[in-house]
Amino acid sequence: MCGIFASKCLTEYSRLFLANQQRGTFASSLYFWSRDKRWMRKVPGKLSLTDSLDMLDAEDAYELFLGHVQAPTSSCRNWSSDTSHPFIVNDWIVAHNGVLENDEQLKKEHTLTYDNPVDSYIIPSLLDSMYVGDPVRCVSETCSMLKGTFGCWMYNTRHRKFYITRSGSTLYYNPDTSSVSSVKAPKVAETIKEGIIYEMSIDEGIYQVGEFKTNSPFLIL
């Protein structure tokens, strides 16, 4: 399995980064966000957080730190930036942990023409094709169609909103620090509920904004 993690606190993010390393050594990525700028880095194998932070200018200030470590679950075994999380399709950026069972079926049903072999790519593609102005409704409709397991962070660049969803895959959070992690940590130990859409806010923490139908073969508490 892969691992996703995020926090508005860089110190907490550093802890979650290390805690999730065991979940994927095929590829690693960082996505740093603020209201006026973004920074992303993808590399094959393990990534050094210290080296990555050294690449940033001293005056760079970010408000939310997100990441992903990848263990390949599709036929793709050769690293490239295109097949590494997070995936970007127009206004949607998505990082996913889990295994989807119906990505090819959904691709055909919605006449999507992308050629990315990674199962996760169906998520931002569906979000993009389903979007008609309401991002929460779009997330709900998309997640309700997915069969398999997933824990995701999603970002809509138009509305500048982050969303968290889970079905089957492990995912924990601390609403006060806007922290989420595929691995339970001392300060990130509350389980994200399945079938619930959470918004992850810098100012207001993590809170419920919607629901979706779950189709996971597992129940993980």
N, C-alpha and C positions, 0 to 999 in steps of 0.2 A: 504494500500500500504506500501511498504518498503521504505527505503531511502539509497542512496549511497552518498559518499562524499570523497573528497581527496584534499590535498594541499601539496606543498613543504615547506610551512611555518607552523610550529607547532602552533603558535598563531592563525593563520587563521583556521587551522584544528580544534582547540579547539572550536572556535566559530561555525563552521559548524557541529561539533559533537553535540553540544547542540541544534542547530537549527533543526536538523533532528530527535532528540529523540522522538518527537511527532508522527513520522511516523511508529514506530514499537517498541513494548515492549516485543515481544515474545522471541527475541534473539538479541544479539549484537556481533559485531566482529571488530577487529582492524587488519590491515596489514601494517607493517612498512617496508620500503625498502631502501637499499643502494646498491651500486655497489658490495659490498663484503659480505653482510649479510642480513637476513630477520628475521622478528619477527611477529608472529601471535597469536592472542588470541580470542577464542570464548566462550561466556557464555550465559546461559539462562537469559531472562529478560533484565533489563537495566544494563549497564556496567559503572563503574566509570573510567573515563579517568585518573583522578589523581592517583587512586590506581594502574592502569595499568602502568603508567609512573614510579611509584615508584618501580615497579618490575624490571625495566631495570637498568643495571649498569650505573654509572655516566659517564663512558667513552663511552657508546654506542652513536653513532651518526648515524642518519638516514636522508636520503635525500628526501624521499617522504612518506607521511602518508595517508593511505586509510582506509575506514571503511564502515560498512553496519549495518543498523538496520532492523529487520525483523518483518513483520506482515504476518502470514501464509496465503497463498492463495491456498494451496493444501489440500488434506485430512489429511496430517500429522499435528497432534496437540501435540505430545509429543516431547520435545526437545532432540536433540542429536547433537553432533558435525558433524556427517555425513550429517544431513539435514539442516545445517546452512551455510550461505554464509561466505566467498567465497568458491566456489566449485573448486576442483583441479582434473583435468584429464590429467595425464602425463605432457606435456609442457604448459598446459593452466590453468590459475587461473581466475575465473570469479565471479563477484558480480552483481546481477541483481535486478532491481526494476520494477515491472509490473506483468502482467498476460498473460501467453502464452496459446493459444487456440489449437495448433496443436502439442504439444510435444509428445503425444502418437503416433500420426500418423507418425511423423518424426522418432521416435524410431523404429517403425516397418519397414518403408521404407528403413532405413539405417542399418537394422539388428543389432541394438545396444542392448546389453544384460545387461545393468546395472539394479539394482533394487531400485534405489533411487526414492522415491515417489514425490519429489519436481519438479515442472514443469521446474524450472530454470536449472536443471541439464542437460537438453538437450543441452544447449548452449556450455559448454566446451566439452561435448561428441561429438557434431557435429564438433566443431573446431578441435578436435583431429583426427576424422575420415576423415576430408576434407583436412587436412594439407599435402601439397606436397612441401614445401620449401619457399613459399611466404606467410607470415602471413597476409598481408593486403588483398590479394586476398582471403585467407581463411576466414577472418572476413567478407568480402563482400558477399561471397557465403553463409556463414552461416546465416548472418542477413537477407539476401534476402529470405530465406526459412521460417523465423519465422512469424507466424501470431499471432496478439495480441498486447500487449504493452510492451515496454522494454526501460530501460535506464541502461547502463552497463559500468563498467570498466573491462577491460580484460588485462591480462598480459601473454606474451609469454616468458617463462623462457629461451628458447634456444636463441632467438634474443634479449632478455632483453628489450622488447618494451611494453609500455602501450598504450591501445587504448580505446577510448570513443565512444559509439554509442547511438542513441536515436530514438525511433519510438513510438509516442503516449505518453509515460511517460514524466513527467516534468524533465528537467535537465538544469542547468545553469552553466556558467563557467566564470573564469577570466583568459584569456590567459597569462597574465604576471606573475601570481603567481602559474600557473599550478593547479588552484583550480576548483573543480566541486562540485555540490550539487544538490540534488533533491529539496531542498527548496531554494528559492531565498533569497539572503543575500545582505547587503549593498555593499560589494565589489565583490560579485559573482552574477551578475544580467544579464549577457548576455546569451541569449538562445542558447543552442546547437541545431543546425539545424537537422531536421529529414533527414535520408537518407545519412548522411555524416559520414565518418570515420575520427576521429581525433586521432592524436598521442599526448600523454602527455609526454613531455620531461622536464627533470630537467633543462637543459641548454637553451632550445629554447622555452619553454612554450607549449601551446596547438595550434596545427595547423592541417589543413586538409591534409589527405593523400589518401583518396579514397571515394567511394560512394557505396550505396547498394539500392536495391529496397525495398520500405516500403509496408507493408501489414496491417497497423494499421487501426482499425475501427474509430479512432479519429484523429483529427488534433488539437494539442495543441501548441499554439504559445508562 
